[in-house]
Structures are given as structure tokens and as C-alpha cells.
């Protein structure tokens, strides 16, 4: 009933305050119903409903700016800015993004898909405001999981020098994707449970309220509350950095949140509001299993169970099984993840070998250098990380791992197109940025058996090596083709003439379908499983050029710096006679949507590839 009155930004200010609780429940019901159909980030959004409502009540959007970190907690913000109808197409091709998007709404101040960026971005907006003399309130909302990322502390250190208003809201639900770990989590737990401080403050204020001069005394206490907190809450990390700390405050009490935001706006400096929320609030399955409902597939509302459960192993499952076996065979094998034990498949390894499992929080840079230290100390570290997240640690790979040629294994999950999370999560750059680094070796499996073989090979390889594999069901075809893994050696699957398809990883399956279609047209087609993108199998390329008139490379990576460019460089350098076609992703950011739909749109599906080959044959070298 009240939700229907929210059609545009600031409509919430026309709602009777007595109806806020009912509106919050309507929003939760709406989110559960819609996300159960489309999938999406549910738990974090259910926990941020009241906090978002309070921000929209206390601020003047779109003049004031909110930066969400991570942006997957912005669903209520989208509802309150008039995008409710967009939820039918949430995270679908050409539908509404699951993250803030400046191109989507003037109320989205900054695009945020990765973690720990909001304070830096907010500080930049603050400085832009001040230079231009604008009247704006800038708010960065950061989750406690994102506070495990070092970039947040670099920004806090900078923000501590501010002499102008900047509000940081710490949305503290004790979860990132999985349960938070480390010293920051313990520190925040101490604040949450500091009853001595909370009870003392509440008792003093209650005793003074209504007494003669009592309000003046309360104001005096507030002026010295920094010293007061220093006595009762050990450390007071944020105040020590020069940032005014307000809280903890109940993150589900709208009136209390509005009051503290209004108080924070009066501070001439950086101020942190510490809001305690519950991830998954209002939906029992999400409250019981917050990690499962972080990024949920479509599910049954009554039970919370997926409506399309996967019954065959995906690549993450295969990685998980092989890692557990390797851990049992070799006590030097250790596993590292950046807050993703469930997503990367390391949860079973953690349960079996807890002393050799390390979750470093949302800190990919630290994870890589930590792995380098482990390798220098004689261990065999495997860093399991999503492809798009590893790019945050490029310098550490180059400087700390590869210069020293240390034996660190990078297991790159979600490589290639991942679909619904969109531009920030598509793993389409790793072949380019990893192969640009000396000493790095990069390979990609064609199916689930080859992933197992490559992982076993990698832990004894003796140098930096990355294995990239896609999201989703593990391909179980071509089982009979299982040559031993040799560094830089490709695998010939079918040997014919005319056209040679060199496919990388997930594209081997696609290349099989391309070959079938072309053979139906009377063409002779060879298929080569590239296996290694660095080093490439130069001899296989030379051999193919002697026997084929067209070389086609296929990869689920941007064309710039990818496998195809390396093959082309070899062909050009040695002036080989064969014609060449590169099939790769365009030099662009790929939006969200179903992966098969995206491939069709950008020409990476079998029909489009066959058409490109026909056109190349028609215009190529005779």
C-alpha cells in the first residue's frame, strides 16, 4: 500500500512516519518476491532497508550523494529513486543493473561493483564539492566486510585531515560474503559488545534529562565524548585517525538513524556512523544462511531452496575436490582466499586442513604478497580468487611473485563472461594482464578432467602459474583426450586440413560445435586445444600453417593482449602463408545479462563464429 506511493525520488518524505515500519516490511516482501524470480543479492539488501530509508529521509537527493560499498546493497535505494518497475528485469540483458550505475539514474553517484572503494570516491566528491562551493552532503556507506580491504584505510587516513563535512556510514552486519575474519572484525565486535560504555552513556543521559541545566550538561558531555570513549572503549581506532565516531546505533531504527545522520551533517570533518544491522533481516532462510543468500539464484520463497539446483559438478566443485586430495597428499599445499571460501570452493579444504587455510578478508593485494611469503618459506600456496578480483593485485603479482619467480598457483574462478553481475565482474581481462608479466605462465582447461590435471601439475610446477576456468557447469566432453600436461604444449584433438581452430579453455566446447557446423558444409576442420596461453605452442601453430589455409583463434577474453594477438605476432614475425582470424571479445566493457545471450550479441556463439569464418574465407588469401 505505502510502497505504491513511491514513484520518484523523495516520495518517501510524503509517507507518514507512523507508516515507516510497514513500508520497510513492504520493501522486504517486494525484494524477496522479485529476487526469488531473477536471482540477485538478497541478504545484504534485506539488512539495509531501514538504513536506506533513513538516508533518503535525512538527505536531499539527487543534490546530496550516496556512494554504496559494495554496490550490491543498493536495491532499496533503487526502489526509493523510482526504479521499482525495473526489478522485473534485474540483472538481465538490457535490464536494470544489480549495482549502482550513473548512466541509470542521477541518484547513483558512483559505480561500485568491487569492494573498499567508497571512502576514496566519497573523499573525491567532497573535494570536488568544496572546490566548486556547492551545498551537498556526501555519504559513503561501507560494509564491515569491505572494511577489511586496505584501500579503505588509505582513504580513512586521508579523510582524517578533513576540516569539512564527510559522512561515512559503517553498515556492520558481521558479514562480508562469508563470515568476517581478522583484527578489524574483532575490533568491531568489541565495539558492538561494549555494554559498559553503552550502559554508562545511557544511564547518565537518562539521569540528566529533564533536570535543571541537565540539557546543558549533556551538551558538555558530548563535547568531551571523545575522551570519554577513549577511557571506556580501547583503541577507538577511528577517533585516533581524526574521524569523529558516532555509535553504535541500531541500523533498523529509522528515527534513530535519521537523528544521527542529521547530527553527523553538523560535523566539520569526517564522521563515521556505526550502524549495526542484520544480514537477511525479515526472511528466515536468509537469516539462517546469509552466505547462501549473498548472491542467490532463483529460489522458492516458502523454503528458500533454489528452483533450479545444479545437479552436475561445476568447475568450482572440481577445484574443491582436487584441492582436498592435494592437501591430503602434500602437507606443503596451502590455500588462500580473499573472503570467498564458499564462492571459490575452499570451504571443504578449510574444514579438512584448517591450519593450512587462510582467509585474509577482502584484501586481494595482501593475499598475493602473503602467498609470495609462504612460497619463499617453502610452502606451495594456491590463491583461489575470481578473475575480476585478481586484477586488483596486479602490482603484487608482478613485484612480489613474478620478479622472484616464486611458485604461487593462481586458481582463477569466474574467468570469461560471468553474466548477471555485469561489467565489474566479467573475467575478460586476465589473459591480457597476466601474460604481460615475465615469468608468469597461464593455462586454461577444456573440461573438468583437464582442470584436475592442470591443478595437480601446477602445485609441483616450481614457478608462478595461473589456471583460469569459467563459471558454471564443468564440461564433461572430450574425456578420451587427456594427454599429459606439458608447459607450453597444445593438444591436437582433430587433425584435418583447410581450417585450424585454436581454442582456449571454455572455447574448446564452442569450437567443437563450430567444427560440426563447418564439416556439415563440406569443410575440413582441425581442432587444437591451446592449453597454454603463455607460453603458446609455437610449433603447433607452425605445423597448422603448413597444412591449413586459415588459422582461427578462439578465446573468452578481450582481443587486446590475448591469445590471438600472440599467435598473430608469431605468424607475422615468421611470415607464414596461412590466413588468420581472431575470435575474441571486443575492446569494451560487457554489460550484465545471460551469458549465452551476451555471446550471441558480441559474436562469440557458434553461428556467429561460423559466419565470420565464411566471410574470412571469401575475402582472405587464396
Buried (B, 14 or more C-beta within 10 A) or exposed (E): EBBEEBEEBBBBEEBEEEEBEBBBBBBBBBBBEBBBBBBBBBBBBBBBBBBBBBBBBBBEBBEBBBBBBBBBBBBBBBBBBBBBEBBEBBBBBEBBBBBBBEEBBEBBBBBBBBBBBBBBBBBBBBBEBBEEEEEBBBBBBBBBBBBBBBBBBEBBEBBBEBEEBBBBBBBBBBBBBBBBBBEBBEBBBEBBEBEEBBEBBEEBBEEBEEEEEEEEBBEEBEEEBEEBBEEEBEEBBBBEBBBBBBBBBBBBBBEBBBBBBEBBBEBEBBBBBBBBBBBBBBBEBBBEBBBBBBBBBEBEBEEBEBEEEEEEBBBBBBBBBBBBEBBEEEEBBBBBBBBBBBBBBBBBBBEEBEEBBBBBBBBBBBBBBBBBEBBBEEBBBBBBBBBBBBBBBBEBBBBBBBBBBBBBBBBBBBBBBBBBBBBBBBBBBBBBBBBEBEBBBBBBBBBBBBBBBBBBBBBEBEBBBBBBBBBBBBBEEBEEBBBEBEBBBBBBBBEBEBBBBBBBBBBBBBBBBBBEBBBEEEBBBBBBBBBBBBEBBBEBBBBBBEBBBBBBBBBBBBBEBBBBBBBBEBBEEEEBEBBBBBBBBEEEEBBBBBBEBBBBBBBBBBEBBBEBBEEBBEEBEE
